[in-house]
Amino acid sequence: MSATEIIAELPKLSRGELEAIEARLIVLLDRAAPSTNAHWGHALRDLAGTVQELPADYAANHDHYLHGAPKR
């Protein structure tokens, strides 16, 4: 049965049947998702220093450059 055929059959199902399908899909999607144990901080660390052409004082004055606040 194709995905199109399965989707066409969904409106015929009861709420309970649809909820059971949803629960099973969640399990299947979680299983198919790539597993990562990396913390988002590691990804940020890997990107640190990669942006070119920023002012030398950008870290100290990012509010000024982003929002127009007075420089420190």
C-alpha positions as CSV (number, residue, x, y, z in Angstrom):
1,M,0.0,0.0,0.0
2,S,1.4,3.4,-0.9
3,A,1.6,6.4,1.4
4,T,-1.1,8.1,-0.7
5,E,-3.4,5.2,-0.2
6,I,-2.7,5.1,3.5
7,I,-3.4,8.8,3.8
8,A,-6.7,8.4,1.9
9,E,-7.8,5.8,4.5
10,L,-7.1,8.0,7.6
11,P,-10.4,9.9,7.6
12,K,-12.3,6.5,7.9
13,L,-10.6,5.7,11.2
14,S,-11.9,6.5,14.7
15,R,-10.2,8.9,17.0
16,G,-8.8,6.0,19.1
17,E,-7.3,4.4,16.0
18,L,-5.8,7.7,14.9
19,E,-4.3,8.3,18.3
20,A,-2.7,4.8,18.2
21,I,-1.3,5.6,14.8
22,E,0.1,8.9,16.1
23,A,1.8,7.1,19.0
24,R,3.4,4.6,16.7
25,L,4.6,7.3,14.3
26,I,6.2,9.2,17.1
27,V,8.1,6.0,18.2
28,L,9.2,5.4,14.6
29,L,10.2,9.0,14.0
30,D,12.2,9.1,17.2
31,R,14.0,5.9,16.3
32,A,14.8,7.2,12.8
33,A,16.1,10.5,14.1
34,P,19.9,10.8,14.2
35,S,21.1,10.4,17.8
36,T,23.2,13.2,19.1
37,N,24.7,13.4,22.5
38,A,26.4,16.7,21.7
39,H,25.4,19.7,23.8
40,W,24.4,22.8,21.9
41,G,27.3,24.6,23.7
42,H,29.7,22.4,21.8
43,A,28.2,23.4,18.5
44,L,28.5,27.1,19.5
45,R,32.1,26.6,20.5
46,D,32.9,25.1,17.2
47,L,31.5,28.2,15.4
48,A,33.3,30.7,17.7
49,G,35.7,32.8,15.7
50,T,34.4,31.8,12.3
51,V,32.6,35.0,11.4
52,Q,34.7,37.4,9.4
53,E,34.8,41.2,9.3
54,L,33.3,42.0,12.7
55,P,34.6,45.1,14.6
56,A,37.3,44.3,17.1
57,D,35.1,45.4,20.0
58,Y,32.0,43.4,18.9
59,A,32.0,41.1,21.9
60,A,32.0,44.0,24.4
61,N,29.6,46.2,22.4
62,H,27.3,43.7,20.7
63,D,24.2,45.6,22.1
64,H,25.5,48.7,20.4
65,Y,25.9,46.9,17.0
66,L,22.7,45.0,17.2
67,H,20.3,47.4,18.9
68,G,22.0,50.8,18.9
69,A,22.7,51.0,22.6
70,P,25.5,53.2,23.7
71,K,29.0,51.7,23.5
72,R,30.6,50.5,26.8
